[in-house]
């Protein structure tokens, strides 16, 4: 099992360029960043974590900008989104951003996508919450067309465009790997039908990971990689998720200033080393 870091990069924490370099120096294989474009001042949607919405949700940097900064100071670190809220984004712009990151990083990008939970946030973008699942499915297919074709066109119910030229193309072939987040029945169907990987979070316990692994195998997709976003820095949790079939364990890194972050990374690296030996 590989070990990475999952976090929210904000204006109040460590810089992403410094963070990326520190991760690679300590032997972590990846950095996955969360995204929120904004948080509505008036919000009725409950936070899935069950408490007050943490401060870092309000202050996230754009993940493509942050990951590009991390790419400059690294050479092997996998640079992923965990997850972008694709349903709130223009799919053509996102195709260009992800391909640009893949080009600048020399083929190290992973695009984690999800349908989101904050209803007020998505409606501010003009997204209909009732059709966001269908929209996400079409957007994933459209991304693959844009990356894979010199002249790409897509005609769906919610995504529709005539032939376009769009460069750069990703370094990775046939495109940037798309990992799908979520654990609902619809999300797992999306993983099976469209994804190059699955991103659960700690709300998905090891038993659920096992059952999804079995479902993937039954669908002929048993080799699909699984990256856990935001796992606790606890040996027992790591052991249980490894046994359940997680391929990459993304340790949850709190958003902190540089000195505190580097100290925490030293602790996390020592923990990960126990499972590599």
C-alpha positions as CSV (number, residue, x, y, z in Angstrom):
1,X,0.0,0.0,0.0
2,X,1.2,3.5,-0.9
3,X,0.9,6.4,1.5
4,X,-0.1,9.9,0.5
5,X,-1.4,13.1,2.1
6,X,-5.0,14.4,1.8
7,X,-5.6,18.0,2.9
8,X,-7.2,21.4,2.3
9,X,-4.6,23.9,1.1
10,X,-5.7,27.4,2.2
11,X,-4.3,30.9,2.5
12,X,-3.7,30.3,6.2
13,X,-1.6,27.1,6.0
14,X,1.6,25.9,4.4
15,X,2.3,26.9,0.9
16,X,1.6,24.2,-1.7
17,X,5.1,24.4,-3.2
18,X,6.7,23.9,0.2
19,X,4.2,21.1,1.0
20,X,4.9,19.2,-2.2
21,X,8.6,19.3,-1.7
22,X,8.3,18.2,1.9
23,X,6.1,15.2,1.0
24,X,8.5,14.0,-1.7
25,X,11.5,14.3,0.7
26,X,9.6,12.1,3.2
27,X,8.7,9.4,0.8
28,X,5.0,10.1,0.4
29,X,3.7,9.1,-3.1
30,X,0.9,11.6,-3.5
31,X,-0.9,14.8,-2.6
32,X,-4.7,15.0,-3.0
33,X,-6.5,18.3,-2.4
34,X,-10.1,19.1,-1.7
35,X,-12.1,21.8,-3.4
36,X,-14.9,24.2,-2.6
37,X,-15.4,27.3,-4.8
38,X,-17.1,29.1,-2.0
39,X,-19.3,28.6,1.0
40,X,-22.7,30.3,0.9
41,X,-23.3,32.6,3.8
42,X,-26.8,31.3,4.2
43,X,-26.6,27.5,4.2
44,X,-29.2,24.9,5.1
45,X,-27.4,21.8,3.9
46,X,-25.9,20.0,6.9
47,X,-22.2,19.3,6.9
48,X,-21.7,15.5,6.5
49,X,-19.2,15.5,9.3
50,X,-22.0,16.2,11.7
51,X,-20.7,19.3,13.3
52,X,-19.9,22.9,12.4
53,X,-18.3,23.3,9.0
54,X,-14.6,23.6,9.6
55,X,-12.8,26.8,8.8
56,X,-10.6,25.3,6.0
57,X,-13.7,24.7,3.8
58,X,-14.2,28.5,3.5
59,X,-10.6,29.2,2.4
60,X,-9.4,26.6,-0.1
61,X,-7.1,27.6,-2.9
62,X,-8.0,26.5,-6.5
63,X,-6.7,22.9,-6.6
64,X,-5.2,23.2,-10.1
65,X,-3.2,26.3,-9.1
66,X,-2.1,24.7,-5.8
67,X,-1.1,21.4,-7.5
68,X,0.8,23.2,-10.2
69,X,2.8,24.9,-7.5
70,X,3.5,21.6,-5.9
71,X,4.5,20.1,-9.3
72,X,7.3,22.6,-9.8
73,X,9.3,21.5,-6.8
74,X,8.7,17.7,-7.2
75,X,9.4,15.1,-9.8
76,X,7.6,11.9,-8.7
77,X,4.7,13.0,-6.5
78,X,1.2,12.1,-7.8
79,X,-0.9,15.3,-7.9
80,X,-4.6,14.6,-7.4
81,X,-7.9,16.3,-6.7
82,X,-9.9,14.7,-4.0
83,X,-12.4,15.7,-5.2
84,X,-13.2,18.6,-7.5
85,X,-16.9,19.4,-7.7
86,X,-17.1,18.9,-11.5
87,X,-20.8,19.5,-11.5
88,X,-20.1,23.2,-10.6
89,X,-17.5,23.6,-13.3
90,X,-17.4,24.2,-17.0
91,X,-16.3,20.9,-18.5
92,X,-14.2,22.5,-21.3
93,X,-12.3,24.7,-18.9
94,X,-11.7,21.8,-16.6
95,X,-10.4,19.6,-19.4
96,X,-7.8,22.3,-20.1
97,X,-6.9,22.8,-16.5
98,X,-6.4,19.1,-15.8
99,X,-4.4,18.5,-19.1
100,X,-2.3,21.6,-18.3
101,X,-1.4,20.2,-14.9
102,X,-0.6,16.8,-16.4
103,X,1.7,18.5,-19.0
104,X,3.5,20.7,-16.4
105,X,3.9,17.8,-14.0
106,X,5.1,15.4,-16.8
107,X,2.2,13.0,-16.4
108,X,1.5,13.0,-12.7
109,X,-2.0,14.3,-12.5
110,X,-5.1,12.4,-11.2
111,X,-8.5,13.9,-11.5
112,X,-10.8,13.0,-8.6
113,X,-14.4,14.1,-9.2
114,X,-17.6,14.1,-7.2
115,X,-21.2,15.2,-7.2
116,X,-20.9,17.3,-4.1
117,X,-23.1,17.7,-1.0
118,X,-23.6,21.4,-0.5
119,X,-26.9,22.2,-2.2
120,X,-26.6,26.0,-1.9
121,X,-23.1,26.0,-3.3
122,X,-24.0,24.1,-6.4
123,X,-27.2,26.1,-7.0
124,X,-25.1,29.3,-7.0
125,X,-23.3,27.8,-10.0
126,X,-26.6,27.1,-11.7
127,X,-26.4,23.4,-11.1
128,X,-29.7,21.6,-10.6
129,X,-29.1,19.2,-7.6
130,X,-31.7,16.8,-8.9
131,X,-29.8,16.1,-12.1
132,X,-26.2,16.4,-10.8
133,X,-25.6,12.7,-11.1
134,X,-26.5,12.6,-14.7
135,X,-24.5,15.7,-15.4
136,X,-21.4,14.3,-13.8
137,X,-21.7,11.1,-15.9
138,X,-21.9,13.1,-19.0
139,X,-19.1,15.5,-18.0
140,X,-16.8,12.5,-17.4
141,X,-17.5,11.2,-20.9
142,X,-17.0,14.6,-22.4
143,X,-13.6,15.0,-20.7
144,X,-12.5,11.8,-22.3
145,X,-13.6,13.0,-25.7
146,X,-11.9,16.3,-25.3
147,X,-8.6,14.6,-24.3
148,X,-8.8,11.8,-26.8
149,X,-9.9,13.5,-30.0
150,X,-8.3,16.2,-32.2
151,X,-11.8,17.5,-32.9
152,X,-14.0,16.6,-30.0
153,X,-17.8,16.8,-29.9
154,X,-20.3,15.7,-27.3
155,X,-24.1,15.6,-27.5
156,X,-25.8,14.6,-24.2
157,X,-28.9,15.8,-22.4
158,X,-27.0,18.2,-20.2
159,X,-23.6,18.6,-21.9
160,X,-23.7,19.5,-25.5
161,X,-21.1,21.0,-27.8
162,X,-20.2,20.8,-31.5
163,X,-16.6,19.9,-32.7
164,X,-13.9,21.8,-30.9
165,X,-10.1,22.0,-30.9
166,X,-8.8,21.9,-27.3
167,X,-5.1,21.7,-26.3
168,X,-3.0,20.8,-24.5
169,X,-3.7,17.1,-24.5
170,X,-2.7,15.1,-21.3
171,X,0.7,13.5,-21.2
172,X,-0.9,10.3,-19.9
173,X,-2.7,8.2,-22.4
174,X,-5.6,8.0,-23.1
175,X,-6.0,10.9,-20.6
176,X,-5.7,12.0,-17.0
177,X,-6.9,9.1,-14.8
178,X,-10.4,10.0,-13.5
179,X,-11.1,8.8,-10.0
180,X,-14.7,9.0,-8.8
181,X,-15.6,9.8,-5.2
182,X,-18.7,8.7,-3.2
183,X,-20.1,5.5,-1.9
184,X,-23.8,5.7,-2.7
185,X,-25.3,3.1,-5.0
186,X,-25.3,5.7,-7.8
187,X,-21.7,6.6,-7.1
188,X,-20.6,3.0,-7.3
189,X,-22.4,2.5,-10.5
190,X,-20.5,5.6,-11.8
191,X,-17.2,4.1,-10.6
192,X,-18.0,0.8,-12.5
193,X,-19.1,2.6,-15.7
194,X,-16.7,5.5,-15.9
195,X,-13.9,5.6,-13.5
196,X,-10.2,4.8,-13.5
197,X,-10.2,4.6,-9.7
198,X,-12.3,5.1,-6.6
199,X,-11.9,7.6,-3.8
200,X,-13.8,6.7,-0.6
201,X,-13.4,8.8,2.6
202,X,-13.4,7.6,6.2
203,X,-17.2,7.6,6.3
204,X,-16.8,4.5,4.2
205,X,-15.6,1.9,6.7
206,X,-13.4,-1.1,5.8
207,X,-16.4,-3.4,5.6
208,X,-17.9,-1.2,2.9
209,X,-14.6,-1.1,1.1
210,X,-14.6,-4.9,1.0
211,X,-18.2,-5.0,-0.4
212,X,-17.4,-2.5,-3.1
213,X,-14.3,-4.4,-4.0
214,X,-16.4,-7.5,-4.4
215,X,-18.9,-5.5,-6.5
216,X,-16.1,-4.2,-8.7
217,X,-14.7,-7.7,-9.2
218,X,-18.1,-9.0,-10.1
219,X,-18.4,-6.3,-12.8
220,X,-15.0,-7.2,-14.2
221,X,-13.3,-4.2,-12.6
222,X,-11.5,-5.8,-9.8
223,X,-8.2,-4.2,-10.6
224,X,-9.5,-0.7,-10.1
225,X,-7.2,1.3,-7.7
226,X,-8.7,2.6,-4.5
227,X,-7.3,5.8,-2.8
228,X,-8.7,6.7,0.6
229,X,-9.0,10.4,1.1
230,X,-8.5,11.7,4.7
231,X,-7.7,8.6,6.6
232,X,-6.7,9.0,10.3
233,X,-3.1,8.8,11.3
234,X,-3.7,5.6,13.3
235,X,-2.0,2.3,12.8
236,X,-5.1,0.2,13.4
237,X,-7.1,2.1,10.8
238,X,-4.3,1.8,8.3
239,X,-4.1,-2.0,8.9
240,X,-7.9,-2.4,8.5
241,X,-8.1,-0.5,5.3
242,X,-5.1,-2.3,3.8
243,X,-6.7,-5.6,4.6
244,X,-10.0,-4.3,3.0
245,X,-8.2,-3.6,-0.3
246,X,-7.2,0.1,-0.2
247,X,-4.2,0.7,-2.5
248,X,-3.3,4.2,-1.4
249,X,-3.9,5.5,2.1
250,X,-4.2,9.3,2.1
251,X,-3.4,10.5,5.6
252,X,-5.5,13.4,6.7
253,X,-3.3,16.5,7.2
254,X,-4.8,19.3,9.2
255,X,-4.4,22.8,7.7
256,X,-1.6,24.4,9.7
257,X,1.3,26.8,9.2
258,X,4.5,25.5,7.9
259,X,6.4,24.6,11.0
260,X,3.5,22.7,12.5
261,X,2.8,20.9,9.2
262,X,6.4,19.8,8.8
263,X,6.4,18.4,12.3
264,X,3.2,16.5,11.6
265,X,4.6,15.1,8.4
266,X,7.6,13.7,10.2
267,X,5.2,11.8,12.5
268,X,3.1,10.6,9.6
269,X,6.3,9.5,7.7
270,X,7.4,7.5,10.7
271,X,4.0,5.8,10.9
272,X,4.0,4.9,7.2
273,X,7.5,3.5,7.5
274,X,6.2,0.9,9.9
275,X,4.0,-0.6,7.2
276,X,6.6,-0.4,4.5
277,X,9.2,-2.5,6.5
